[in-house]
Amino acid sequence: MGTYDHNDWHGTTDGTPWMQRTLLKLFRFIPLEFFYGVTALVIPFYMLFDRRGYRASYAFYRRRLGRGPFHAILSVYANEFRMGQVVMDRFALYAGRKFDMQVEDMPVFEHLSAAEPGFVQVSSHVGNYEMAGYTLQTKLKRMYALVFAGETETVMTQRAARFSASNIEMVPISEDMSHLFTLNAALLDGNIVSMPGDRLFGSQKSLSCDFFGAPARFPAGPFMLAAQRAVAMLAVFVMKEAPRRYRVHIHRIGEGLDAGLPAKSRAQSLAGEFAGRLEAVVRRYPTQWFNFYDFWQ
């Protein structure tokens, strides 16, 4: 299946800056459904020419979800199409379009936001987590969101503009790992730290967890940070349910975990619980798994 793994997959949004700026302008007067239709037409070309991504997705549906060959091919198409819709939704939002955001267990987020200590909010590459930044807002704490620094200029500029209005500061991953000092300071000041829990960026330290019946590597960073600082952790998934509707799932992770355990043991427990939550969400929304490489390698 090749060697496409955590280390060389970044998931940068396709298109040149000019194309992305043009797309933003078009979204102001062309219906969202039109772009969905165009996306449906181009997906077969992605399946044809992005062979490594196609093979990884096909293997996921065959090996992890146990689907037959034909069903797996249809699932890959549905997965690519849903990814295209999510990207279109982001640009539609940048252009001022509105979406219906239905939040489950909002009191959990509000309770931690009102408490004095900071907390860690862990995300994943399923659904459309970026939408959480425009939905889970609080004036009581500032959120520091760890982001991949290699995204396109258009996407980073649009995110920064909208995140700043939502009391969110982006923290790009740096090669010298200085972003860890920023995140640590944010927690010490009682703020929120948002980190991806399913990709190894920067540090290669990982925790092995059972995931869809096989061991998989999850980044140690968010779980070690929460364990070492003895702060609460939330897992947040933002899943697309209709053309203009998303559902935000909020889960408290590690509640009741023995504080007397060593930090490494607590981090492993947090990672294992997160992996279980992530698997449950992916089984409920199987076409919204957007890690297009061999996650189990």
N, C-alpha and C positions, 0 to 999 in steps of 0.2 A: 504493500500500500504506500510505499514511499516514506519519506522522512519529514513530512509536513507536520510540525508540532507546535507546542507553546512558543518555542523560541523564534520561529520565523513567520508567525502569523500575527498581523497587526490589525487587519480589518479596517483599512482606510476607506473612506467614502469615495466611490468612483467619480470620475469626471474632472475636467480642468476647472480652474477658478472661474474662467469666463462662462463655461457651461453652467456651473452652479449658480452664478449670479443671474444668468438669463433665466434659469429655472425659478429662482425666487420671484422675478418680475412676472413670469407667466402665471404663477400661482395666484396672483392678485386678481385675475379675471377669468381663468380657465378652471372648470370644475375638477375636483380631486379625482372623480371617477374616470376622467379622460386619461390621467396619468397612470391610473391603475390598469387601464386597457392597454396602454403602450407597454407597460411593464410586463403584462401577460404575454405580449408578442415577442419580447426580446429574451425572455427567460430561456427558451430552448438554445439560444446562441451561447449563453453562459454555461449551460449544461454541456454543450459541445466543446467549448474552448477552455473552460476552467476544469481540466480533467482531474487535477488533484482535489479540488474542492468537491467535485461531483463524486469521486470515489469515496472520500471521507464521509459525505452525507449518506451515500448509498449503503456503506458499511454500517453506519449508525442505525439505519432503519432495518437492515437485515440482521445484524448481530445483536444489537441492544434491545430493539423492539420486536424482533422475531417476525418481521413481515416477509411475505413471499417476494420473489424477484420483481414481478410486475407491479405489485403494490408498493414496493420500495422505490421503484422508478417514479411512480406517481407522487409518492411522498416527497422525493427530492424536488420535483417540480413545484409542489405546493409550498415546500420550505423556501425555495428560492423566490417564489412569488410573494410569499409573506414578508420576506426580507426586503424585497423591493417596495412593498407597501409601507413598511416601517420607515424606510429612507424617505419615501415621498411624504409621509406624515410629518417627518421632522422639518422638511423644507416648507411644507404647508404651514406649520406652526410658526416658522421663522417669518413667513409672509403675512402672519396675522390671523390665520384660520383658527377656529376654536374646536376643541374636542370635549366630549363628555367623559369625565374622569370619575369612576366609581371606586371608592376606597373602602376596603375591608379592614376593620380593626384600627381605625384612625385614633381612637383613644389611647392605644399603646404608644403611638408616636407622640401624641400630645402630652402624655404623662412624663415620658423621658425628656421631652423638650422643656417642660416646666421645672424639672428637677435641677439641682445645682450641678451635679457631675456631667461631664461630656459623655458621649457614647459613640460607638462605631456602627455605621450603617453599611452593610455589605450587599453588593449587587452582583449581577451576572449578565452574560451575553445571551439572554433570552428576552423575547418581547421588546420593549422600548423603554429601557430604564431612564433615559434622558427625560422622559415625560414626568418622572418623579420630581425632578428639580423644579418643575412649574406647578406641582400639586402639593407636595409635602413641604410647606413653608411655615416658618415660625420667626417672629421678631425677637424671641427670647435667646436664640442661639444662632451663630453664624455657621454655615456648613462649608467645610473644606473638602472639595471633591477631587480625588486623584484621577487624572486623565492621561491618556496616551498623547505624547507631545507631537507625534507625527501626523496628526489629522490635517486636512486641507485648511488653508487660511480662511476660506469662506465659512466653513463649519465652525472653526474656533472663534472667529469674530462674532458670528451670530449667537453662539453659545454664551460667550462672555457678556454680550449685551443683555441677554435675557436672564442669565444667572445673576448678574449684579443687581437686577431689579428684584430678584428673589432671595437676596441675602446669602448668595452662594459665591464662593471664590474657588476658581479652578487652580489646582496644583499639578503642573505638568511633571511627569516622571523624568527624573534627571539621571544621567549616567553616574554621577558621583554620589548618588543616593541622598542628596541633601533634602529631597522632598520629605524624607522620614523625619527630619528635625522639625519641619513645618507642621506635619501632621501630629507629632508628639506634643508640640507646643499648643496646638489647637485643642487637644484633649485636656491638657493641663489647665487651660483657660476656661474649661467647661463648655466647649463647643462640640459640633458634630463632625466626625470624619467619615467620608464616604469613599469606599474602596471596592474594586472588583474582586470577587472571591473565586473566579474561575479561570484566570489567566496569569501566567508567570511573566511579569514585566519587571525589568530591572533585576532585582534579586532573584536567584534561582532556588532559594530555599523553599521547600515544599513539604506538604503533609499528605501522606497517602490515605485515601478513604475509599471505602467500597461505594461504587457508583454504577448503577445498572448491572450489578452482578460481577464486577471486575474492579481491581484496584486502579485508581486514577490519582494524578497529582493535582493538588490544590495549593495555591500560594500560601505560604506560612504567614506572610505579613499582617493581614487584617486580624487573623485569629491570635497571633502572638501579641499584637498591639493591645487588643482587648483584654487578653489574659494577664499580661504584665502590668497594665494600668488598672486592672480590676474594675473595668467599666462594662456597662450593658452593651449588648449587640442586637441589632435588628437585621433581618434579611428582608429585602424589598424586591418584589417582582412586579413589573408593569406589563400586563399582557393585553394584546389586541383582541377584542371580541366582536367588533363590527366596524364598518368603514370609518365611523367617527366616534367610536367608543372604546375606552380602555378600562381595565379593572386593575387596581393596585392592591397587591397582596402584601400585608405586613405581618411578619412573624418575629416574636421574641426568641432569641437564640441563647441557650445556656442558662435559662432561668432556673434557679435552684442548684446550680453547679457548686460543688464543694469548694469553697474558697481556700481550704487548707491544702488542696492538691498542688503539686508543682505547676508552674506556669506552662511548661511544655505539655503536661497532661491535660490541663484545662484547654489549651489551644487545640489539641488533638480532638477533644470532645466537641468543641465549638465547630471545628471543620467538619467532623463527622455528621453533626446535626444539620449543618448547612447543606452538605451534600445530599442528605436525605430529603430536605425541603426542596432543593433544586430538582432532584429526581421526580418528586411528586408533581411539581409544577410542569415539568417537561412531559410527563405522562398525560397530564390533563390538556396541555397545549403542544402536541408533538411536532407541529410544523413551525414552532417558534424557537427552535434550538439553533443558534447562530454562531456556533464554533465550527468553522468549515475546515477542520483538520483532524488528524487522529488524536483525539483527546486522551485516549488510553495508552498511547505509545510510551 
